[in-house]
Amino acid sequence: MTRPVIVHLKDVSRKGIFHEFGVDFEELTDGVGNYTIAIIEWEDGILEGVPVHKVQFVTPTTVEADR
């Protein structure tokens, strides 16, 4: 099930659609670190994985009111 979200990035907040959770990794000096991401579809159709702590789920009426 997809849900509308607002993703809070460094200097801007963007509207998108959440599709599902995934896993990404980062190579560290002592091995590999895994972390959870949210797969987001932006308004232009591009998909991107973002850290889950940046995602705010909103009701559809909240997103529509901002447009």
PDBQT receptor file of N, H, CA, C and O in Angstrom, charges set to zero:
ATOM      1  N   MET A   1       0.843  -1.177   0.000  1.00  0.00    +0.000 N 
ATOM      2  CA  MET A   1       0.000   0.000   0.000  1.00  0.00    +0.000 C 
ATOM      3  C   MET A   1       0.893   1.247   0.000  1.00  0.00    +0.000 C 
ATOM      4  O   MET A   1       1.814   1.368   0.808  1.00  0.00    +0.000 OA
ATOM      5  N   THR A   2       0.605   2.153  -0.910  1.00  0.00    +0.000 N 
ATOM      6  H   THR A   2      -0.143   2.054  -1.566  1.00  0.00    +0.000 HD
ATOM      7  CA  THR A   2       1.362   3.403  -0.944  1.00  0.00    +0.000 C 
ATOM      8  C   THR A   2       0.696   4.434  -0.035  1.00  0.00    +0.000 C 
ATOM      9  O   THR A   2      -0.517   4.425   0.172  1.00  0.00    +0.000 OA
ATOM     10  N   ARG A   3       1.535   5.324   0.499  1.00  0.00    +0.000 N 
ATOM     11  H   ARG A   3       2.521   5.332   0.331  1.00  0.00    +0.000 HD
ATOM     12  CA  ARG A   3       1.030   6.372   1.396  1.00  0.00    +0.000 C 
ATOM     13  C   ARG A   3       1.739   7.677   1.109  1.00  0.00    +0.000 C 
ATOM     14  O   ARG A   3       2.932   7.670   0.805  1.00  0.00    +0.000 OA
ATOM     15  N   PRO A   4       1.035   8.807   1.196  1.00  0.00    +0.000 N 
ATOM     16  CA  PRO A   4       1.700  10.091   1.005  1.00  0.00    +0.000 C 
ATOM     17  C   PRO A   4       2.623  10.406   2.181  1.00  0.00    +0.000 C 
ATOM     18  O   PRO A   4       2.328  10.091   3.334  1.00  0.00    +0.000 OA
ATOM     19  N   VAL A   5       3.739  11.031   1.853  1.00  0.00    +0.000 N 
ATOM     20  H   VAL A   5       3.978  11.287   0.916  1.00  0.00    +0.000 HD
ATOM     21  CA  VAL A   5       4.722  11.385   2.875  1.00  0.00    +0.000 C 
ATOM     22  C   VAL A   5       5.302  12.764   2.585  1.00  0.00    +0.000 C 
ATOM     23  O   VAL A   5       5.184  13.289   1.478  1.00  0.00    +0.000 OA
ATOM     24  N   ILE A   6       5.920  13.326   3.590  1.00  0.00    +0.000 N 
ATOM     25  H   ILE A   6       6.016  12.900   4.490  1.00  0.00    +0.000 HD
ATOM     26  CA  ILE A   6       6.777  14.491   3.430  1.00  0.00    +0.000 C 
ATOM     27  C   ILE A   6       8.151  14.056   3.915  1.00  0.00    +0.000 C 
ATOM     28  O   ILE A   6       8.294  13.534   5.021  1.00  0.00    +0.000 OA
ATOM     29  N   VAL A   7       9.161  14.274   3.079  1.00  0.00    +0.000 N 
ATOM     30  H   VAL A   7       9.045  14.698   2.181  1.00  0.00    +0.000 HD
ATOM     31  CA  VAL A   7      10.527  13.903   3.420  1.00  0.00    +0.000 C 
ATOM     32  C   VAL A   7      11.282  15.184   3.762  1.00  0.00    +0.000 C 
ATOM     33  O   VAL A   7      11.363  16.105   2.950  1.00  0.00    +0.000 OA
ATOM     34  N   HIS A   8      11.831  15.228   4.975  1.00  0.00    +0.000 N 
ATOM     35  H   HIS A   8      11.765  14.479   5.635  1.00  0.00    +0.000 HD
ATOM     36  CA  HIS A   8      12.545  16.406   5.466  1.00  0.00    +0.000 C 
ATOM     37  C   HIS A   8      14.036  16.232   5.192  1.00  0.00    +0.000 C 
ATOM     38  O   HIS A   8      14.731  15.496   5.893  1.00  0.00    +0.000 OA
ATOM     39  N   LEU A   9      14.510  16.922   4.162  1.00  0.00    +0.000 N 
ATOM     40  H   LEU A   9      13.945  17.520   3.593  1.00  0.00    +0.000 HD
ATOM     41  CA  LEU A   9      15.912  16.877   3.789  1.00  0.00    +0.000 C 
ATOM     42  C   LEU A   9      16.640  18.049   4.448  1.00  0.00    +0.000 C 
ATOM     43  O   LEU A   9      16.028  18.791   5.217  1.00  0.00    +0.000 OA
ATOM     44  N   LYS A  10      17.922  18.230   4.167  1.00  0.00    +0.000 N 
ATOM     45  H   LYS A  10      18.419  17.627   3.543  1.00  0.00    +0.000 HD
ATOM     46  CA  LYS A  10      18.723  19.258   4.847  1.00  0.00    +0.000 C 
ATOM     47  C   LYS A  10      18.060  20.630   4.843  1.00  0.00    +0.000 C 
ATOM     48  O   LYS A  10      17.843  21.214   5.904  1.00  0.00    +0.000 OA
ATOM     49  N   ASP A  11      17.740  21.147   3.668  1.00  0.00    +0.000 N 
ATOM     50  H   ASP A  11      17.916  20.673   2.806  1.00  0.00    +0.000 HD
ATOM     51  CA  ASP A  11      17.238  22.517   3.596  1.00  0.00    +0.000 C 
ATOM     52  C   ASP A  11      15.859  22.635   2.947  1.00  0.00    +0.000 C 
ATOM     53  O   ASP A  11      15.393  23.744   2.687  1.00  0.00    +0.000 OA
ATOM     54  N   VAL A  12      15.209  21.511   2.684  1.00  0.00    +0.000 N 
ATOM     55  H   VAL A  12      15.588  20.610   2.894  1.00  0.00    +0.000 HD
ATOM     56  CA  VAL A  12      13.910  21.537   2.016  1.00  0.00    +0.000 C 
ATOM     57  C   VAL A  12      13.097  20.311   2.427  1.00  0.00    +0.000 C 
ATOM     58  O   VAL A  12      13.654  19.271   2.777  1.00  0.00    +0.000 OA
ATOM     59  N   SER A  13      11.788  20.448   2.379  1.00  0.00    +0.000 N 
ATOM     60  H   SER A  13      11.336  21.293   2.094  1.00  0.00    +0.000 HD
ATOM     61  CA  SER A  13      10.896  19.310   2.587  1.00  0.00    +0.000 C 
ATOM     62  C   SER A  13      10.187  19.042   1.265  1.00  0.00    +0.000 C 
ATOM     63  O   SER A  13       9.707  19.967   0.608  1.00  0.00    +0.000 OA
ATOM     64  N   ARG A  14      10.125  17.750   0.875  1.00  0.00    +0.000 N 
ATOM     65  H   ARG A  14      10.515  16.999   1.408  1.00  0.00    +0.000 HD
ATOM     66  CA  ARG A  14       9.521  17.378  -0.408  1.00  0.00    +0.000 C 
ATOM     67  C   ARG A  14       8.388  16.396  -0.186  1.00  0.00    +0.000 C 
ATOM     68  O   ARG A  14       8.447  15.544   0.701  1.00  0.00    +0.000 OA
ATOM     69  N   LYS A  15       7.345  16.530  -1.016  1.00  0.00    +0.000 N 
ATOM     70  H   LYS A  15       7.297  17.221  -1.737  1.00  0.00    +0.000 HD
ATOM     71  CA  LYS A  15       6.232  15.591  -0.987  1.00  0.00    +0.000 C 
ATOM     72  C   LYS A  15       6.561  14.390  -1.859  1.00  0.00    +0.000 C 
ATOM     73  O   LYS A  15       7.230  14.519  -2.884  1.00  0.00    +0.000 OA
ATOM     74  N   GLY A  16       6.087  13.224  -1.446  1.00  0.00    +0.000 N 
ATOM     75  H   GLY A  16       5.544  13.119  -0.613  1.00  0.00    +0.000 HD
ATOM     76  CA  GLY A  16       6.297  12.021  -2.218  1.00  0.00    +0.000 C 
ATOM     77  C   GLY A  16       5.315  10.947  -1.796  1.00  0.00    +0.000 C 
ATOM     78  O   GLY A  16       4.430  11.168  -0.969  1.00  0.00    +0.000 OA
ATOM     79  N   ILE A  17       5.500   9.774  -2.389  1.00  0.00    +0.000 N 
ATOM     80  H   ILE A  17       6.219   9.594  -3.060  1.00  0.00    +0.000 HD
ATOM     81  CA  ILE A  17       4.671   8.608  -2.078  1.00  0.00    +0.000 C 
ATOM     82  C   ILE A  17       5.584   7.505  -1.562  1.00  0.00    +0.000 C 
ATOM     83  O   ILE A  17       6.557   7.136  -2.219  1.00  0.00    +0.000 OA
ATOM     84  N   PHE A  18       5.268   6.983  -0.387  1.00  0.00    +0.000 N 
ATOM     85  H   PHE A  18       4.477   7.282   0.147  1.00  0.00    +0.000 HD
ATOM     86  CA  PHE A  18       6.010   5.865   0.200  1.00  0.00    +0.000 C 
ATOM     87  C   PHE A  18       5.554   4.579  -0.464  1.00  0.00    +0.000 C 
ATOM     88  O   PHE A  18       4.354   4.351  -0.612  1.00  0.00    +0.000 OA
ATOM     89  N   HIS A  19       6.503   3.729  -0.868  1.00  0.00    +0.000 N 
ATOM     90  H   HIS A  19       7.478   3.914  -0.747  1.00  0.00    +0.000 HD
ATOM     91  CA  HIS A  19       6.173   2.437  -1.459  1.00  0.00    +0.000 C 
ATOM     92  C   HIS A  19       6.436   1.281  -0.499  1.00  0.00    +0.000 C 
ATOM     93  O   HIS A  19       5.552   0.455  -0.273  1.00  0.00    +0.000 OA
ATOM     94  N   GLU A  20       7.634   1.214   0.064  1.00  0.00    +0.000 N 
ATOM     95  H   GLU A  20       8.352   1.885  -0.120  1.00  0.00    +0.000 HD
ATOM     96  CA  GLU A  20       7.959   0.155   1.019  1.00  0.00    +0.000 C 
ATOM     97  C   GLU A  20       9.290   0.453   1.681  1.00  0.00    +0.000 C 
ATOM     98  O   GLU A  20       9.999   1.388   1.308  1.00  0.00    +0.000 OA
ATOM     99  N   PHE A  21       9.615  -0.373   2.685  1.00  0.00    +0.000 N 
ATOM    100  H   PHE A  21       9.040  -1.133   2.988  1.00  0.00    +0.000 HD
ATOM    101  CA  PHE A  21      10.909  -0.256   3.347  1.00  0.00    +0.000 C 
ATOM    102  C   PHE A  21      11.916  -1.135   2.621  1.00  0.00    +0.000 C 
ATOM    103  O   PHE A  21      11.550  -2.127   1.990  1.00  0.00    +0.000 OA
ATOM    104  N   GLY A  22      13.177  -0.767   2.717  1.00  0.00    +0.000 N 
ATOM    105  H   GLY A  22      13.475   0.039   3.230  1.00  0.00    +0.000 HD
ATOM    106  CA  GLY A  22      14.261  -1.534   2.126  1.00  0.00    +0.000 C 
ATOM    107  C   GLY A  22      15.475  -1.463   3.034  1.00  0.00    +0.000 C 
ATOM    108  O   GLY A  22      15.390  -0.961   4.154  1.00  0.00    +0.000 OA
ATOM    109  N   VAL A  23      16.598  -1.962   2.554  1.00  0.00    +0.000 N 
ATOM    110  H   VAL A  23      16.667  -2.370   1.643  1.00  0.00    +0.000 HD
ATOM    111  CA  VAL A  23      17.846  -1.960   3.317  1.00  0.00    +0.000 C 
ATOM    112  C   VAL A  23      18.953  -1.410   2.436  1.00  0.00    +0.000 C 
ATOM    113  O   VAL A  23      19.047  -1.753   1.257  1.00  0.00    +0.000 OA
ATOM    114  N   ASP A  24      19.785  -0.561   3.007  1.00  0.00    +0.000 N 
ATOM    115  H   ASP A  24      19.709  -0.283   3.964  1.00  0.00    +0.000 HD
ATOM    116  CA  ASP A  24      20.966  -0.053   2.326  1.00  0.00    +0.000 C 
ATOM    117  C   ASP A  24      22.168  -0.347   3.224  1.00  0.00    +0.000 C 
ATOM    118  O   ASP A  24      22.002  -0.816   4.350  1.00  0.00    +0.000 OA
ATOM    119  N   PHE A  25      23.360  -0.075   2.734  1.00  0.00    +0.000 N 
ATOM    120  H   PHE A  25      23.494   0.306   1.819  1.00  0.00    +0.000 HD
ATOM    121  CA  PHE A  25      24.546  -0.344   3.547  1.00  0.00    +0.000 C 
ATOM    122  C   PHE A  25      25.568   0.751   3.342  1.00  0.00    +0.000 C 
ATOM    123  O   PHE A  25      25.527   1.511   2.375  1.00  0.00    +0.000 OA
ATOM    124  N   GLU A  26      26.482   0.803   4.285  1.00  0.00    +0.000 N 
ATOM    125  H   GLU A  26      26.516   0.185   5.071  1.00  0.00    +0.000 HD
ATOM    126  CA  GLU A  26      27.596   1.748   4.229  1.00  0.00    +0.000 C 
ATOM    127  C   GLU A  26      28.841   0.996   4.665  1.00  0.00    +0.000 C 
ATOM    128  O   GLU A  26      28.845   0.313   5.689  1.00  0.00    +0.000 OA
ATOM    129  N   GLU A  27      29.904   1.131   3.869  1.00  0.00    +0.000 N 
ATOM    130  H   GLU A  27      29.901   1.686   3.037  1.00  0.00    +0.000 HD
ATOM    131  CA  GLU A  27      31.158   0.482   4.243  1.00  0.00    +0.000 C 
ATOM    132  C   GLU A  27      31.858   1.330   5.294  1.00  0.00    +0.000 C 
ATOM    133  O   GLU A  27      32.103   2.520   5.096  1.00  0.00    +0.000 OA
ATOM    134  N   LEU A  28      32.172   0.695   6.409  1.00  0.00    +0.000 N 
ATOM    135  H   LEU A  28      31.973  -0.272   6.570  1.00  0.00    +0.000 HD
ATOM    136  CA  LEU A  28      32.834   1.363   7.518  1.00  0.00    +0.000 C 
ATOM    137  C   LEU A  28      34.246   0.823   7.657  1.00  0.00    +0.000 C 
ATOM    138  O   LEU A  28      34.598  -0.156   6.999  1.00  0.00    +0.000 OA
ATOM    139  N   THR A  29      35.046   1.433   8.488  1.00  0.00    +0.000 N 
ATOM    140  H   THR A  29      34.760   2.228   9.022  1.00  0.00    +0.000 HD
ATOM    141  CA  THR A  29      36.423   0.973   8.646  1.00  0.00    +0.000 C 
ATOM    142  C   THR A  29      36.513  -0.428   9.233  1.00  0.00    +0.000 C 
ATOM    143  O   THR A  29      37.470  -1.153   8.964  1.00  0.00    +0.000 OA
ATOM    144  N   ASP A  30      35.522  -0.814  10.033  1.00  0.00    +0.000 N 
ATOM    145  H   ASP A  30      34.744  -0.224  10.252  1.00  0.00    +0.000 HD
ATOM    146  CA  ASP A  30      35.561  -2.145  10.645  1.00  0.00    +0.000 C 
ATOM    147  C   ASP A  30      34.508  -3.096  10.075  1.00  0.00    +0.000 C 
ATOM    148  O   ASP A  30      34.149  -4.074  10.732  1.00  0.00    +0.000 OA
ATOM    149  N   GLY A  31      34.010  -2.830   8.874  1.00  0.00    +0.000 N 
ATOM    150  H   GLY A  31      34.302  -2.036   8.340  1.00  0.00    +0.000 HD
ATOM    151  CA  GLY A  31      33.043  -3.724   8.244  1.00  0.00    +0.000 C 
ATOM    152  C   GLY A  31      31.939  -2.947   7.546  1.00  0.00    +0.000 C 
ATOM    153  O   GLY A  31      32.101  -1.781   7.185  1.00  0.00    +0.000 OA
ATOM    154  N   VAL A  32      30.819  -3.622   7.369  1.00  0.00    +0.000 N 
ATOM    155  H   VAL A  32      30.688  -4.569   7.663  1.00  0.00    +0.000 HD
ATOM    156  CA  VAL A  32      29.687  -3.040   6.679  1.00  0.00    +0.000 C 
ATOM    157  C   VAL A  32      28.568  -2.780   7.677  1.00  0.00    +0.000 C 
ATOM    158  O   VAL A  32      28.282  -3.619   8.532  1.00  0.00    +0.000 OA
ATOM    159  N   GLY A  33      27.937  -1.617   7.567  1.00  0.00    +0.000 N 
ATOM    160  H   GLY A  33      28.169  -0.935   6.873  1.00  0.00    +0.000 HD
ATOM    161  CA  GLY A  33      26.806  -1.289   8.422  1.00  0.00    +0.000 C 
ATOM    162  C   GLY A  33      25.528  -1.234   7.593  1.00  0.00    +0.000 C 
ATOM    163  O   GLY A  33      25.466  -0.508   6.601  1.00  0.00    +0.000 OA
ATOM    164  N   ASN A  34      24.518  -1.989   7.986  1.00  0.00    +0.000 N 
ATOM    165  H   ASN A  34      24.569  -2.579   8.792  1.00  0.00    +0.000 HD
ATOM    166  CA  ASN A  34      23.221  -1.990   7.299  1.00  0.00    +0.000 C 
ATOM    167  C   ASN A  34      22.260  -1.052   8.015  1.00  0.00    +0.000 C 
ATOM    168  O   ASN A  34      22.315  -0.909   9.237  1.00  0.00    +0.000 OA
ATOM    169  N   TYR A  35      21.377  -0.413   7.250  1.00  0.00    +0.000 N 
ATOM    170  H   TYR A  35      21.332  -0.529   6.257  1.00  0.00    +0.000 HD
ATOM    171  CA  TYR A  35      20.349   0.421   7.851  1.00  0.00    +0.000 C 
ATOM    172  C   TYR A  35      19.085   0.406   6.984  1.00  0.00    +0.000 C 
ATOM    173  O   TYR A  35      19.142   0.139   5.784  1.00  0.00    +0.000 OA
ATOM    174  N   THR A  36      17.960   0.693   7.610  1.00  0.00    +0.000 N 
ATOM    175  H   THR A  36      17.914   0.909   8.585  1.00  0.00    +0.000 HD
ATOM    176  CA  THR A  36      16.669   0.664   6.939  1.00  0.00    +0.000 C 
ATOM    177  C   THR A  36      16.439   1.969   6.191  1.00  0.00    +0.000 C 
ATOM    178  O   THR A  36      16.767   3.050   6.680  1.00  0.00    +0.000 OA
ATOM    179  N   ILE A  37      15.865   1.846   4.986  1.00  0.00    +0.000 N 
ATOM    180  H   ILE A  37      15.598   0.968   4.589  1.00  0.00    +0.000 HD
ATOM    181  CA  ILE A  37      15.497   3.007   4.192  1.00  0.00    +0.000 C 
ATOM    182  C   ILE A  37      14.023   2.916   3.818  1.00  0.00    +0.000 C 
ATOM    183  O   ILE A  37      13.418   1.845   3.882  1.00  0.00    +0.000 OA
ATOM    184  N   ALA A  38      13.461   4.041   3.429  1.00  0.00    +0.000 N 
ATOM    185  H   ALA A  38      13.952   4.910   3.377  1.00  0.00    +0.000 HD
ATOM    186  CA  ALA A  38      12.113   4.080   2.872  1.00  0.00    +0.000 C 
ATOM    187  C   ALA A  38      12.257   4.345   1.378  1.00  0.00    +0.000 C 
ATOM    188  O   ALA A  38      13.005   5.234   0.972  1.00  0.00    +0.000 OA
ATOM    189  N   ILE A  39      11.548   3.582   0.565  1.00  0.00    +0.000 N 
ATOM    190  H   ILE A  39      10.940   2.859   0.895  1.00  0.00    +0.000 HD
ATOM    191  CA  ILE A  39      11.575   3.794  -0.880  1.00  0.00    +0.000 C 
ATOM    192  C   ILE A  39      10.464   4.781  -1.214  1.00  0.00    +0.000 C 
ATOM    193  O   ILE A  39       9.281   4.503  -1.016  1.00  0.00    +0.000 OA
ATOM    194  N   ILE A  40      10.872   5.942  -1.726  1.00  0.00    +0.000 N 
ATOM    195  H   ILE A  40      11.833   6.168  -1.887  1.00  0.00    +0.000 HD
ATOM    196  CA  ILE A  40       9.968   7.057  -1.973  1.00  0.00    +0.000 C 
ATOM    197  C   ILE A  40       9.903   7.345  -3.467  1.00  0.00    +0.000 C 
ATOM    198  O   ILE A  40      10.923   7.348  -4.157  1.00  0.00    +0.000 OA
ATOM    199  N   GLU A  41       8.690   7.587  -3.955  1.00  0.00    +0.000 N 
ATOM    200  H   GLU A  41       7.862   7.585  -3.395  1.00  0.00    +0.000 HD
ATOM    201  CA  GLU A  41       8.502   8.055  -5.325  1.00  0.00    +0.000 C 
ATOM    202  C   GLU A  41       8.218   9.549  -5.260  1.00  0.00    +0.000 C 
ATOM    203  O   GLU A  41       7.241   9.977  -4.646  1.00  0.00    +0.000 OA
ATOM    204  N   TRP A  42       9.080  10.342  -5.899  1.00  0.00    +0.000 N 
ATOM    205  H   TRP A  42       9.874   9.995  -6.398  1.00  0.00    +0.000 HD
ATOM    206  CA  TRP A  42       8.894  11.787  -5.927  1.00  0.00    +0.000 C 
ATOM    207  C   TRP A  42       7.812  12.160  -6.929  1.00  0.00    +0.000 C 
ATOM    208  O   TRP A  42       7.389  11.322  -7.725  1.00  0.00    +0.000 OA
ATOM    209  N   GLU A  43       7.368  13.394  -6.898  1.00  0.00    +0.000 N 
ATOM    210  H   GLU A  43       7.712  14.075  -6.252  1.00  0.00    +0.000 HD
ATOM    211  CA  GLU A  43       6.292  13.852  -7.772  1.00  0.00    +0.000 C 
ATOM    212  C   GLU A  43       6.643  13.728  -9.255  1.00  0.00    +0.000 C 
ATOM    213  O   GLU A  43       5.746  13.649 -10.095  1.00  0.00    +0.000 OA
ATOM    214  N   ASP A  44       7.939  13.710  -9.588  1.00  0.00    +0.000 N 
ATOM    215  H   ASP A  44       8.667  13.775  -8.906  1.00  0.00    +0.000 HD
ATOM    216  CA  ASP A  44       8.350  13.569 -10.995  1.00  0.00    +0.000 C 
ATOM    217  C   ASP A  44       8.514  12.105 -11.410  1.00  0.00    +0.000 C 
ATOM    218  O   ASP A  44       8.947  11.825 -12.528  1.00  0.00    +0.000 OA
ATOM    219  N   GLY A  45       8.169  11.167 -10.513  1.00  0.00    +0.000 N 
ATOM    220  H   GLY A  45       7.817  11.394  -9.605  1.00  0.00    +0.000 HD
ATOM    221  CA  GLY A  45       8.210   9.743 -10.843  1.00  0.00    +0.000 C 
ATOM    222  C   GLY A  45       9.511   9.041 -10.504  1.00  0.00    +0.000 C 
ATOM    223  O   GLY A  45       9.592   7.821 -10.647  1.00  0.00    +0.000 OA
ATOM    224  N   ILE A  46      10.522   9.755 -10.065  1.00  0.00    +0.000 N 
ATOM    225  H   ILE A  46      10.456  10.746  -9.949  1.00  0.00    +0.000 HD
ATOM    226  CA  ILE A  46      11.810   9.150  -9.715  1.00  0.00    +0.000 C 
ATOM    227  C   ILE A  46      11.708   8.484  -8.354  1.00  0.00    +0.000 C 
ATOM    228  O   ILE A  46      11.128   9.045  -7.424  1.00  0.00    +0.000 OA
ATOM    229  N   LEU A  47      12.272   7.285  -8.235  1.00  0.00    +0.000 N 
ATOM    230  H   LEU A  47      12.744   6.829  -8.990  1.00  0.00    +0.000 HD
ATOM    231  CA  LEU A  47      12.324   6.559  -6.961  1.00  0.00    +0.000 C 
ATOM    232  C   LEU A  47      13.657   6.818  -6.287  1.00  0.00    +0.000 C 
ATOM    233  O   LEU A  47      14.694   6.934  -6.941  1.00  0.00    +0.000 OA
ATOM    234  N   GLU A  48      13.609   6.906  -4.952  1.00  0.00    +0.000 N 
ATOM    235  H   GLU A  48      12.767   6.812  -4.421  1.00  0.00    +0.000 HD
ATOM    236  CA  GLU A  48      14.842   7.121  -4.182  1.00  0.00    +0.000 C 
ATOM    237  C   GLU A  48      14.697   6.481  -2.807  1.00  0.00    +0.000 C 
ATOM    238  O   GLU A  48      13.620   6.503  -2.211  1.00  0.00    +0.000 OA
ATOM    239  N   GLY A  49      15.779   5.917  -2.317  1.00  0.00    +0.000 N 
ATOM    240  H   GLY A  49      16.654   5.899  -2.801  1.00  0.00    +0.000 HD
ATOM    241  CA  GLY A  49      15.806   5.398  -0.955  1.00  0.00    +0.000 C 
ATOM    242  C   GLY A  49      16.290   6.479  -0.011  1.00  0.00    +0.000 C 
ATOM    243  O   GLY A  49      17.348   7.069  -0.231  1.00  0.00    +0.000 OA
ATOM    244  N   VAL A  50      15.523   6.746   1.045  1.00  0.00    +0.000 N 
ATOM    245  H   VAL A  50      14.664   6.267   1.223  1.00  0.00    +0.000 HD
ATOM    246  CA  VAL A  50      15.914   7.771   2.015  1.00  0.00    +0.000 C 
ATOM    247  C   VAL A  50      15.895   7.172   3.417  1.00  0.00    +0.000 C 
ATOM    248  O   VAL A  50      15.126   6.248   3.681  1.00  0.00    +0.000 OA
ATOM    249  N   PRO A  51      16.727   7.684   4.319  1.00  0.00    +0.000 N 
ATOM    250  CA  PRO A  51      16.718   7.181   5.700  1.00  0.00    +0.000 C 
ATOM    251  C   PRO A  51      15.328   7.368   6.330  1.00  0.00    +0.000 C 
ATOM    252  O   PRO A  51      14.682   8.397   6.131  1.00  0.00    +0.000 OA
ATOM    253  N   VAL A  52      14.887   6.379   7.078  1.00  0.00    +0.000 N 
ATOM    254  H   VAL A  52      15.412   5.544   7.240  1.00  0.00    +0.000 HD
ATOM    255  CA  VAL A  52      13.529   6.402   7.624  1.00  0.00    +0.000 C 
ATOM    256  C   VAL A  52      13.292   7.566   8.580  1.00  0.00    +0.000 C 
ATOM    257  O   VAL A  52      12.156   8.025   8.704  1.00  0.00    +0.000 OA
ATOM    258  N   HIS A  53      14.318   8.053   9.255  1.00  0.00    +0.000 N 
ATOM    259  H   HIS A  53      15.240   7.680   9.155  1.00  0.00    +0.000 HD
ATOM    260  CA  HIS A  53      14.101   9.147  10.204  1.00  0.00    +0.000 C 
ATOM    261  C   HIS A  53      13.802  10.478   9.503  1.00  0.00    +0.000 C 
ATOM    262  O   HIS A  53      13.475  11.459  10.171  1.00  0.00    +0.000 OA
ATOM    263  N   LYS A  54      13.905  10.528   8.193  1.00  0.00    +0.000 N 
ATOM    264  H   LYS A  54      14.171   9.731   7.651  1.00  0.00    +0.000 HD
ATOM    265  CA  LYS A  54      13.601  11.738   7.424  1.00  0.00    +0.000 C 
ATOM    266  C   LYS A  54      12.156  11.756   6.912  1.00  0.00    +0.000 C 
ATOM    267  O   LYS A  54      11.717  12.758   6.347  1.00  0.00    +0.000 OA
ATOM    268  N   VAL A  55      11.408  10.653   7.106  1.00  0.00    +0.000 N 
ATOM    269  H   VAL A  55      11.765   9.839   7.565  1.00  0.00    +0.000 HD
ATOM    270  CA  VAL A  55      10.083  10.488   6.505  1.00  0.00    +0.000 C 
ATOM    271  C   VAL A  55       8.977  10.773   7.518  1.00  0.00    +0.000 C 
ATOM    272  O   VAL A  55       9.011  10.291   8.650  1.00  0.00    +0.000 OA
ATOM    273  N   GLN A  56       8.000  11.563   7.088  1.00  0.00    +0.000 N 
ATOM    274  H   GLN A  56       7.973  11.955   6.168  1.00  0.00    +0.000 HD
ATOM    275  CA  GLN A  56       6.814  11.838   7.897  1.00  0.00    +0.000 C 
ATOM    276  C   GLN A  56       5.591  11.393   7.100  1.00  0.00    +0.000 C 
ATOM    277  O   GLN A  56       5.314  11.934   6.030  1.00  0.00    +0.000 OA
ATOM    278  N   PHE A  57       4.861  10.407   7.621  1.00  0.00    +0.000 N 
ATOM    279  H   PHE A  57       5.086   9.967   8.490  1.00  0.00    +0.000 HD
ATOM    280  CA  PHE A  57       3.629   9.964   6.979  1.00  0.00    +0.000 C 
ATOM    281  C   PHE A  57       2.540  10.986   7.242  1.00  0.00    +0.000 C 
ATOM    282  O   PHE A  57       2.416  11.492   8.357  1.00  0.00    +0.000 OA
ATOM    283  N   VAL A  58       1.750  11.294   6.222  1.00  0.00    +0.000 N 
ATOM    284  H   VAL A  58       1.850  10.883   5.316  1.00  0.00    +0.000 HD
ATOM    285  CA  VAL A  58       0.671  12.273   6.354  1.00  0.00    +0.000 C 
ATOM    286  C   VAL A  58      -0.613  11.696   5.769  1.00  0.00    +0.000 C 
ATOM    287  O   VAL A  58      -0.582  10.743   4.990  1.00  0.00    +0.000 OA
ATOM    288  N   THR A  59      -1.732  12.282   6.152  1.00  0.00    +0.000 N 
ATOM    289  H   THR A  59      -1.757  13.056   6.784  1.00  0.00    +0.000 HD
ATOM    290  CA  THR A  59      -3.004  11.864   5.569  1.00  0.00    +0.000 C 
ATOM    291  C   THR A  59      -3.108  12.452   4.166  1.00  0.00    +0.000 C 
ATOM    292  O   THR A  59      -2.528  13.506   3.904  1.00  0.00    +0.000 OA
ATOM    293  N   PRO A  60      -3.823  11.805   3.266  1.00  0.00    +0.000 N 
ATOM    294  CA  PRO A  60      -3.946  12.330   1.895  1.00  0.00    +0.000 C 
ATOM    295  C   PRO A  60      -4.480  13.762   1.858  1.00  0.00    +0.000 C 
ATOM    296  O   PRO A  60      -4.077  14.538   0.992  1.00  0.00    +0.000 OA
ATOM    297  N   THR A  61      -5.367  14.127   2.767  1.00  0.00    +0.000 N 
ATOM    298  H   THR A  61      -5.695  13.496   3.470  1.00  0.00    +0.000 HD
ATOM    299  CA  THR A  61      -5.918  15.485   2.758  1.00  0.00    +0.000 C 
ATOM    300  C   THR A  61      -4.862  16.513   3.121  1.00  0.00    +0.000 C 
ATOM    301  O   THR A  61      -4.933  17.646   2.646  1.00  0.00    +0.000 OA
ATOM    302  N   THR A  62      -3.875  16.154   3.952  1.00  0.00    +0.000 N 
ATOM    303  H   THR A  62      -3.817  15.233   4.337  1.00  0.00    +0.000 HD
ATOM    304  CA  THR A  62      -2.798  17.079   4.320  1.00  0.00    +0.000 C 
ATOM    305  C   THR A  62      -1.936  17.391   3.100  1.00  0.00    +0.000 C 
ATOM    306  O   THR A  62      -1.592  18.550   2.866  1.00  0.00    +0.000 OA
ATOM    307  N   VAL A  63      -1.588  16.377   2.328  1.00  0.00    +0.000 N 
ATOM    308  H   VAL A  63      -1.867  15.436   2.518  1.00  0.00    +0.000 HD
ATOM    309  CA  VAL A  63      -0.745  16.568   1.150  1.00  0.00    +0.000 C 
ATOM    310  C   VAL A  63      -1.512  17.359   0.098  1.00  0.00    +0.000 C 
ATOM    311  O   VAL A  63      -0.955  18.283  -0.496  1.00  0.00    +0.000 OA
ATOM    312  N   GLU A  64      -2.770  17.022  -0.145  1.00  0.00    +0.000 N 
ATOM    313  H   GLU A  64      -3.222  16.271   0.337  1.00  0.00    +0.000 HD
ATOM    314  CA  GLU A  64      -3.556  17.707  -1.160  1.00  0.00    +0.000 C 
ATOM    315  C   GLU A  64      -3.746  19.182  -0.791  1.00  0.00    +0.000 C 
ATOM    316  O   GLU A  64      -3.760  20.028  -1.685  1.00  0.00    +0.000 OA
ATOM    317  N   ALA A  65      -3.888  19.510   0.467  1.00  0.00    +0.000 N 
ATOM    318  H   ALA A  65      -3.877  18.823   1.193  1.00  0.00    +0.000 HD
ATOM    319  CA  ALA A  65      -4.100  20.890   0.896  1.00  0.00    +0.000 C 
ATOM    320  C   ALA A  65      -2.873  21.750   0.627  1.00  0.00    +0.000 C 
ATOM    321  O   ALA A  65      -2.996  22.960   0.440  1.00  0.00    +0.000 OA
ATOM    322  N   ASP A  66      -1.670  21.130   0.605  1.00  0.00    +0.000 N 
ATOM    323  H   ASP A  66      -1.570  20.147   0.756  1.00  0.00    +0.000 HD
ATOM    324  CA  ASP A  66      -0.429  21.874   0.363  1.00  0.00    +0.000 C 
ATOM    325  C   ASP A  66      -0.205  22.199  -1.111  1.00  0.00    +0.000 C 
ATOM    326  O   ASP A  66       0.605  23.069  -1.430  1.00  0.00    +0.000 OA
ATOM    327  N   ARG A  67      -0.898  21.525  -2.005  1.00  0.00    +0.000 N 
ATOM    328  H   ARG A  67      -1.556  20.818  -1.746  1.00  0.00    +0.000 HD
ATOM    329  CA  ARG A  67      -0.677  21.720  -3.454  1.00  0.00    +0.000 C 
ATOM    330  C   ARG A  67      -1.334  22.956  -3.973  1.00  0.00    +0.000 C 
ATOM    331  O   ARG A  67      -1.238  23.253  -5.164  1.00  0.00    +0.000 OA
TER     332      ARG A  67
